[in-house]
Amino acid sequence: MTAFVASINAIFANPHMSVAADYRVGGADPAIPVRVIKVSPSVVNEWSRASFVQASHMFDVRVSEVPAPAVGDTITIGLITYSVREEPMLDSEGLCWKLGMRDGA
């Protein structure tokens, strides 16, 4: 195990950094229990001559738990289900996926 893998595993194991979730391929059962790091940055969008701020949801999930995420897969945290809305991006070390999410399945 490399230092990067050990560090990522420690971060995802920390309950102050990540949350327990259920991952569903294509939104269907069976659910895969995973831990995710949830970030909700505000994004500035421009349309015509106007700009507006929109909330967004980005989740990091380990490749070891979800080897091939895809648009349409879902993640449920508590009672809220989010859908993968854009192509997943792999980090430079190949350890984590960054998933752009939207509310609702």
NORLIN-V405449 format. One record per pair of residues at least 24 apart in sequence whose ideal C-beta (glycine too) atoms are under 7 Angstrom apart, sorted by the first residue. I is the first residue (numbers start at 0). J is the second residue. Records with the same first field share a line. If there is no record, write none. Layout:
I: J / J
//
This chain:
3: 92 / 94
4: 94
7: 61 / 94 / 95
11: 61
18: 76
20: 74 / 75 / 76
21: 75
22: 65 / 72 / 74
23: 72 / 73
24: 72
25: 71 / 72
26: 71 / 72 / 73 / 104
31: 64
33: 60 / 64 / 65
35: 59 / 60 / 74
56: 81 / 100 / 101
57: 97 / 98 / 99 / 100
58: 98 / 100
59: 95 / 97
60: 95 / 96 / 98
61: 94 / 95
62: 93 / 94 / 95 / 96
65: 96
68: 96 / 98
73: 104
74: 100
80: 104
//
